[in-house]
Amino acid sequence: MTIVKRPSLKSLWPSSLAGRLLVTIALALLVGQLLNGVLLVRAQRAQAMDRVAAEAAVRLIAATDRIEAGRPLRERRLGRMNRAPGLRLRRTDLTPANPLKPGMRALPQLEERLDAILPSYGVEYRQIDAAAMAAPPRPQRMARLSAEIGGRGDAEIRQLALIAIERPDGQWLSVGVPVPEASSRVGATIIFQTVVLYLVMLVPLVWLTRRIARSMGALRDGVAQFEQTQQAQPIEPSGPSDLADLTRSFNAMSARIAAMLNEKDVMLGAIGHDLKTPLAALRVRVESVPDDRQRGRMVASIDDITRTLDDILSLARIGRTGEAPEPVNLGALVEMIADEYRDLGQDVELADCERIVAPLQLTWIRRALRNVIGNAVRYGTRARISVARQASSVSITIDDDGPGIADDQIERMFEPFTRLEASRNMATGGTGLGLTLARAVAHQHGGTLTVQNRRGADGAVEGLRAVLTLPVG
């Protein structure tokens, strides 16, 4: 059985600013036109009810005058067409009982209108009732006359309004008045107005939003390029003045940031040179220390300082080395790093993986993988590595069997100089820059590095899982 997933309203909503602006305006125009149509229909119905009330009032006033003058009550004759029983569109009757039946639909608006008209013309009554009833069927030859009764150009009359007043003598004087149908021209008018509004408003808006979208797209691309290269590339200002001013401000800001980064690189290069030179000289002098134990400790301390300095300089130079991406077989690269750790006696397993080639900066990716795998074997005893490919990315998963990390401390581990091992011994805890450097390398390539606790079926922590995701397309 195939299950068809229906698209949600959220998925149909445009993601771009231009698309959302156009859809919002189009929906606003549609809602406005629907409200306009409702108001027009209500006005048309009110006008029809006024016509019915006016005709009913005239006929009730005339019938009351005839009754009070002692003249017989006569109905208006329509010729031969009125002779057929049940075919009269209008009638005036005087009956001892109320002619309105319980199932008829009451018309309180019509009662209010007549109640405001009849007393001013001297018509006395105890009660007034009005209700709608279905018009009797008529032959085709009455179509023209019924349309004329309902109003020129209106649809065929399908309803009659039956109005009855209770006279002071207890008798009921009633009249039947055709109720004109709502004209279908209202709907056609609303549709025509909607089409005209869409053409007049949306066409210029499409042109304007596309122009704004092009300017914003150029600015977005410039921001993305600066994020990756950290090199200022001026963007040509275009579009409205506000957007052009924003582009100029970004150009000035990116130029200042690039200049500051260049100064930082120069300063770090000088610091690295000034520190490594005396460290190398100190290392030579340490070799002359006769005490082997003291000499070993001094050499280890100098090596720790050199390694920390290298990590700091590497972290500062990420994205600004000028190294161009090259096609790299990730499976072969991970296997080579795993072999290096195996040669050192570490427990590292690598699952079979297909050949996956991606444009990467080999030196930095190798260093990031070594840092993550090194953490797994240092803190988790062993490392199990798997490489899997998704639609447009590849994920490298490293699992260990360590104690894990408290959930509220995981993100903190990506901060510089943060270590799980509290002794500050670099032989057991490292410099605290490994994960920071690895995540920076992943971000530089447009990927991510996440770390989470790996839990068993009972919810207990069985180790840590690090996932390095890199784009391949």
Beta strands, then each sheet from edge to edge (+ up, - down):
strand 1: 91-95
strand 2: 105-106
strand 3: 127-134
strand 4: 159-166
strand 5: 172-179
strand 6: 326-329
strand 7: 347-350
strand 8: 357-360
strand 9: 382-389
strand 10: 393-400
strand 11: 448-455
strand 12: 461-471
sheet 1: 1+ 5- 4+ 3- 2+
sheet 2: 6+ 8-
sheet 3: 7+ 9+ 10- 12+ 11-
end
